[in-house]
Each structure stands twice: as structure tokens, then as C-alpha cells.
Amino acid sequence: MDRQVLLRKIMDMGDEIRRLEQDMIALQSIDIVGYPENYSSLSQQAVIKSEYITRKLRELVYSTTNADWPELLSVSADELGITVECNDDGVVDITIPSLIPGRKKKPTEFITAPLYAAFERFISERQADTPFERFNNCVIWITHVYDKGLIGKGRKRDYDNIETKGIIDVINAFLLTDDNGFLCNVYHSTEISDRDFTRISVMKEDMFFMRIMDTKNG
């Protein structure tokens, strides 16, 4: 890449970061109680900017260095706190340290790209011991966990307004026989905790029924 073109791209990224910094300074001065709409609008704007910056920086590094793209995304998954684990019951638990964006927001690539890398590592490590058997007749249980300190009017979203397709597509690529309605059901639930995150559990149908009964009885 031409040095001047590269310099311009780096400068553009610096400008975007400064704009994000200005948004963060503005957030500190907003009366959240008196003007929750202003806080909501500006905070969402800041999130979109930060996601854009992350995506563009990834692309810039990939196009201008000899960085290993899968390894770069794997590191991103670690930094974001994305985990994929299989417990003794054969349930695969996925943790995403944020709420899944709504349908009207930007695409979920900032989550799905590192999530894909996390799955590649998970499957690679599993294959070293025993080949992973894909799920058939399974349930994907998505739990949206909200920070109790940030709960307010309008923050909890309807399940049909949450963009899950990209994430389910990644799960399907690695764990499922197929994600059609005959072989896979999707179940949503909501919890309150001390932070925002999303927990996704992929399991056989019989295990789901056992878990849901335990939840209701507990």
C-alpha cells in the first residue's frame, strides 16, 4: 500500500477515535435521570462508532501486515471475553460479554467474526481428543442477562427485535446438523445480574427439558 494512502487511513482512524472520545466526554455531563432519551441516543451512537473503529482497524491491519487473520480474530475473542465450552452433560455453553444488538442496529459482525474464531479453536481442541458429534434435534437456549444497575424503562427488548441470525449461523456452522425448525428450536429467557452479557447453551432436547424444569422448580 502506498505510504500516503496508509497515512491517510491511519489519520482517519485517529479522527474517528477523537470523535468517540468527544462522545464519551459528553456522556459524562448528561443528566441520565432527567434526560434518559439523550443518554440512550448518545450512548448507542458511541457504541456504533466503537464497533466501526474496531472493524476498520482489523481490516487495516489485515491488509497492511502479514498478520494471521484467524489468529488475530482468536485474540480478539479472548480480549472480548467470548468463550465456548462443553460441560460434562454434553451441553455447549457460549458466553458473549454484551447484549446481542437489536435488529435496527448495525450488523453483528463485530461479534460473529471473533465468535467464529473462538469456535474454530474450540473444535480444533476437541478434535485432538475425540471428534465432535454435531447436535441433532437440539435446542439453542439464549439467555439475555441485564445489568441490574442499568435497568430502566425501555431497556428490556422484545425477543423478536433482537438480531440473532448471524450468531445462530455461526453455531450452525460448527455444532448443528442443520438449524431448520425440524431439527433445532430456539428458546429465549431473561435474567438480571451485575453486568450485561449473553449466555447461549446448545443441548439435546431431553437435556433442555431437564434444565427448564430445574429452573422452574428452583
C-alpha positions as CSV (number, residue, x, y, z in Angstrom):
1,M,0.0,0.0,0.0
2,D,1.2,3.5,-0.9
3,R,2.6,5.3,2.2
4,Q,0.5,8.3,1.7
5,V,-2.7,6.2,1.4
6,L,-1.7,4.3,4.6
7,L,-1.0,7.5,6.4
8,R,-4.4,8.9,5.4
9,K,-6.2,5.8,6.6
10,I,-4.4,5.9,10.0
11,M,-5.2,9.6,10.3
12,D,-8.9,8.8,9.5
13,M,-8.9,6.3,12.3
14,G,-7.4,8.8,14.7
15,D,-10.2,11.2,13.8
16,E,-12.8,8.6,14.5
17,I,-11.2,7.8,17.9
18,R,-11.2,11.5,18.8
19,R,-14.9,11.7,17.9
20,L,-15.6,8.7,20.1
21,E,-13.6,10.4,22.9
22,Q,-15.8,13.5,22.5
23,D,-19.0,11.4,22.8
24,M,-17.6,9.8,26.0
25,I,-16.9,13.3,27.5
26,A,-20.4,14.4,26.5
27,L,-21.9,11.3,28.2
28,Q,-20.3,12.3,31.5
29,S,-22.3,15.6,31.5
30,I,-25.7,14.2,30.7
31,D,-28.4,14.1,33.4
32,I,-29.3,10.4,33.0
33,V,-32.3,10.7,35.3
34,G,-33.7,13.9,33.8
35,Y,-32.9,13.2,30.1
36,P,-32.7,9.4,29.7
37,E,-33.5,9.7,25.9
38,N,-30.5,11.9,25.4
39,Y,-28.3,9.4,27.2
40,S,-29.7,6.5,25.3
41,S,-29.2,8.1,21.9
42,L,-25.6,9.3,22.6
43,S,-24.5,6.1,24.2
44,Q,-25.8,4.0,21.3
45,Q,-24.1,6.4,18.9
46,A,-20.8,5.8,20.8
47,V,-21.3,2.0,20.6
48,I,-21.8,2.1,16.9
49,K,-18.7,4.3,16.5
50,S,-16.5,2.0,18.6
51,E,-17.7,-1.0,16.6
52,Y,-16.9,0.8,13.3
53,I,-13.4,1.7,14.6
54,T,-12.7,-1.9,15.7
55,R,-13.8,-3.3,12.3
56,K,-11.8,-0.8,10.3
57,L,-8.7,-1.3,12.4
58,R,-8.9,-5.1,11.9
59,E,-9.2,-4.6,8.1
60,L,-6.3,-2.1,8.1
61,V,-4.0,-4.5,10.0
62,Y,-5.0,-7.4,7.8
63,S,-4.4,-5.5,4.5
64,T,-1.1,-3.9,5.5
65,T,0.7,-6.6,7.6
66,N,1.4,-10.3,7.5
67,A,-0.8,-10.9,10.5
68,D,-2.5,-14.2,10.6
69,W,-6.2,-13.3,10.3
70,P,-7.7,-16.3,12.2
71,E,-5.1,-15.8,15.0
72,L,-6.0,-12.1,15.1
73,L,-9.7,-12.9,15.5
74,S,-8.9,-15.5,18.1
75,V,-7.0,-12.9,20.1
76,S,-10.0,-10.6,19.7
77,A,-12.3,-13.2,21.0
78,D,-10.1,-13.5,24.1
79,E,-9.9,-9.8,24.6
80,L,-13.7,-9.5,24.2
81,G,-14.2,-12.4,26.7
82,I,-16.0,-14.7,24.3
83,T,-15.9,-18.3,25.5
84,V,-17.1,-21.6,24.1
85,E,-17.0,-24.6,26.5
86,C,-18.5,-28.1,26.6
87,N,-19.6,-29.4,30.1
88,D,-19.8,-32.9,31.3
89,D,-23.5,-33.2,30.2
90,G,-22.5,-32.5,26.6
91,V,-24.0,-29.0,26.7
92,V,-22.0,-26.4,24.8
93,D,-22.1,-23.1,26.7
94,I,-21.2,-19.8,24.8
95,T,-20.7,-16.6,26.6
96,I,-20.7,-13.2,24.9
97,P,-19.9,-10.3,27.2
98,S,-22.6,-8.0,25.8
99,L,-26.2,-7.9,24.9
100,I,-26.9,-9.0,21.3
101,P,-27.8,-5.9,19.2
102,G,-31.4,-5.2,18.1
103,R,-32.5,-5.7,14.5
104,K,-32.4,-1.9,13.8
105,K,-28.7,-1.6,14.8
106,K,-25.6,-2.3,12.8
107,P,-24.8,-5.9,11.7
108,T,-23.4,-8.2,14.3
109,E,-20.1,-8.8,12.5
110,F,-18.1,-7.3,15.4
111,I,-19.4,-10.3,17.5
112,T,-19.7,-13.0,14.8
113,A,-16.2,-12.7,13.4
114,P,-14.4,-13.3,16.7
115,L,-17.1,-15.8,17.8
116,Y,-16.3,-17.8,14.6
117,A,-12.6,-17.8,15.6
118,A,-13.5,-19.0,19.1
119,F,-15.5,-21.9,17.6
120,E,-12.6,-22.8,15.3
121,R,-10.3,-23.1,18.3
122,F,-12.9,-25.0,20.3
123,I,-13.5,-27.6,17.6
124,S,-9.7,-27.9,16.9
125,E,-9.0,-28.6,20.6
126,R,-11.9,-31.1,20.8
127,Q,-10.9,-32.9,17.7
128,A,-7.4,-33.5,19.2
129,D,-9.2,-35.8,21.7
130,T,-12.5,-37.0,20.3
131,P,-14.2,-35.9,17.1
132,F,-17.1,-33.6,18.0
133,E,-20.5,-35.0,17.2
134,R,-22.9,-32.4,15.8
135,F,-26.2,-31.9,17.5
136,N,-29.4,-33.3,16.0
137,N,-32.9,-32.5,17.5
138,C,-31.5,-29.8,19.7
139,V,-32.4,-26.6,21.5
140,I,-30.5,-23.3,21.4
141,W,-31.2,-21.5,24.7
142,I,-30.4,-17.8,24.6
143,T,-30.4,-16.0,27.9
144,H,-30.2,-12.2,27.8
145,V,-28.7,-11.1,31.1
146,Y,-29.2,-7.4,32.1
147,D,-27.1,-5.3,34.5
148,K,-29.4,-4.6,37.4
149,G,-27.8,-1.2,37.9
150,L,-28.8,-0.1,34.4
151,I,-32.3,-1.5,34.3
152,G,-34.7,1.3,33.2
153,K,-37.8,2.0,31.1
154,G,-37.5,0.6,27.6
155,R,-34.1,-1.2,28.1
156,K,-35.5,-4.7,28.1
157,R,-36.2,-5.6,24.5
158,D,-38.8,-8.0,22.9
159,Y,-37.1,-11.2,21.7
160,D,-38.3,-10.7,18.2
161,N,-36.4,-7.4,18.0
162,I,-33.0,-9.0,18.8
163,E,-30.7,-9.9,15.9
164,T,-29.7,-13.5,16.5
165,K,-29.4,-14.8,12.9
166,G,-25.7,-14.1,12.5
167,I,-24.9,-15.8,15.8
168,I,-27.1,-18.8,15.1
169,D,-25.5,-19.1,11.6
170,V,-22.0,-19.4,13.3
171,I,-23.4,-22.0,15.8
172,N,-24.9,-24.0,12.9
173,A,-21.6,-24.0,11.0
174,F,-19.8,-25.8,13.9
175,L,-22.3,-27.5,16.1
176,L,-25.5,-28.5,14.3
177,T,-26.7,-31.0,11.7
178,D,-29.0,-28.2,10.5
179,D,-30.7,-25.2,12.0
180,N,-34.1,-25.8,10.3
181,G,-37.2,-25.9,12.5
182,F,-37.5,-29.7,12.4
183,L,-34.1,-30.3,14.0
184,C,-33.5,-27.2,16.1
185,N,-35.6,-25.0,18.4
186,V,-34.6,-21.6,19.8
187,Y,-35.7,-20.6,23.3
188,H,-35.2,-17.2,24.9
189,S,-35.1,-16.2,28.5
190,T,-34.1,-13.1,30.5
191,E,-32.1,-12.8,33.8
192,I,-30.8,-10.0,36.0
193,S,-27.2,-9.9,37.1
194,D,-24.4,-7.4,38.0
195,R,-23.4,-7.0,34.4
196,D,-24.7,-7.2,30.8
197,F,-23.9,-10.4,28.9
198,T,-25.5,-13.1,26.7
199,R,-25.3,-16.8,27.6
200,I,-26.1,-19.3,24.9
201,S,-26.5,-23.0,25.6
202,V,-26.8,-25.7,22.9
203,M,-28.1,-29.0,24.0
204,K,-30.1,-32.1,23.2
205,E,-33.9,-31.7,23.6
206,D,-34.1,-34.1,26.6
207,M,-31.4,-32.1,28.4
208,F,-33.3,-28.9,27.7
209,F,-36.4,-30.2,29.3
210,M,-34.4,-31.3,32.4
211,R,-32.9,-27.8,32.7
212,I,-36.1,-25.9,32.2
213,M,-37.8,-28.0,34.9
214,D,-34.9,-27.3,37.3
215,T,-35.2,-23.6,36.6
216,K,-38.9,-23.5,37.2
217,N,-38.6,-25.7,40.4
218,G,-35.7,-23.7,41.6
